[in-house]
């Protein structure tokens, strides 16, 4: 049931905030959120803020990850963190599943998604004939798989 809850929360956040996206200046973001962000990511650059309905999202880069986003709710709490990662940051159990079942594919895009204490890995795989977007938990279990031709 935990996987299902995570997936539902992820979908609700994803779809509910997309429709209300609005770029905003840092001055329009509550100072508590800005200060917490700057404290946690002091070396962030290329920082862009957006307001999505009742949530704030900051897109940024660091030397460790060229693409990150952090979502804050109305209570000023971090609700989601998405970061682009490299293969060495992917758990071995996930690498094994990819090696065992997706040999004909090449890795395209790797992301680690943290919602609360739950961590998921979104892996995009490409082959000559198809693309896959697979979400794994840390134990290497496939939680969702989207196929496109």
N, C-alpha and C positions, 0 to 999 in steps of 0.2 A: 504494500500500500504506500510505503514511503516514496518509491519511484514514481508512482502515479501522481501523488501530491506534488512532488517536485516538478513534474512535467506540466501539470495543470497551472501551477503558480507561474512557471516560466512562460507558458502561452498567454496567460492573462496579462502579465507584465508586458510581454512583447507586443501583443495586439492592442491592448488598451492605451498604451502610451504612444504608439506610432501615429495615431490620428491627430493628436494634439501637440505635435512637436513645434517648438518655437525657439529659435536662437535668441539668447539673451546675453547681456553684458554681465561680467562678474559682479558689478555693483548691484544688480537686481537679484542676486542670489543671497539668501540669508547668510549673514557674516559667520554664524556658527558652522555652517556647512563649508564655506570657503576656508575658514581657519582650520577645521578638521582635515580638509583635503590637503591644504598646504603643509600641515604638520606630518601627515602620513606619506605624502609624495613631494618632498621638498625639491627634488630635482626634475619635476615634471616640466615639459615644454610643449609648445603647440597646443595650449589649453583652450578648449571651446566648451562653452556651457549651453545647455538647452533646457527648456522647461517642457515637460510632457505631462499635460493635465496637472496633477498635483505632485509630480515628482520632478526632481532635478537630476540631470545627467551631465557628467563632465567627460569629454573625450580628450585624451592626452597621450603623449609619448614619454618614455623614459629610455635611458640607455639600455636597460634590460629588456624592454618590450616596446616595439615601435607603435603599437596600437593597443590602447586600453580604454575602458569606460567604467565609470563608477556611478551607480544610481543611488539617490538619497530620497527618502520619503518625507512627508510633511513633518514627521517627528524628528527630523534631522539625522535619522539612522541610515547606515549603509544597508541597502537591500540586495544589491547585485554588483558583482565585479566581473568584468569580462576582459581577458587579456590574451593577446596573441602570444603564442609560445613556439618553441622549437622542439624538435623530436626528442632531444635529450631530457626534456621536462615532462614527457609523457610517461606515465607509469609502465613498468615492464609488462604487466599483465595485458595492458591494452596493445602494446607493441606486438606481443605474441599473437593476439587475436588477429591483428592486421596481417602479420606475416603468415599465419596459418590459413586465413580465409580470403584475403584480398591481395594476393601476390601480383595480379595483373594490373593493379592500380598504383598510381603514384600519389604521394601525399601532396595536397595542395594548400590547405589552410588548417592551422591547428589553433584551437582556442581552449582556454580553461575558464569555466564559468562557475563562480561561487555565489550561491544564494544561501544566506544564513551560514550554517555549518556544512552544507551540502556542496560537494565539488563534482562537477561534470566536465567531460572533455568532448568538445565538438570537433570532429575530424572530417575534413572534406577530402574525398578521394576521387581521382580522375583516371579514366582509361580512354582508349580510342573511341569506344561506343557509348559510354555512360559516365555519369557523375553520381557519387553517393555522398550524403551528408549523414554521418553516424554520430549519435550521442552515446557515450559510455559513462559508466560510473567508475570509481577508482579501482574496483575489483575486476574491470575488464568486461563487465556485462553490457550488452547492447541494450540501450533503453529506447532508442528510436532509430529508424533508418529511413531516409527519404531518398528516393531514386529519381533521377531525371536523365533523359536521353539527349 
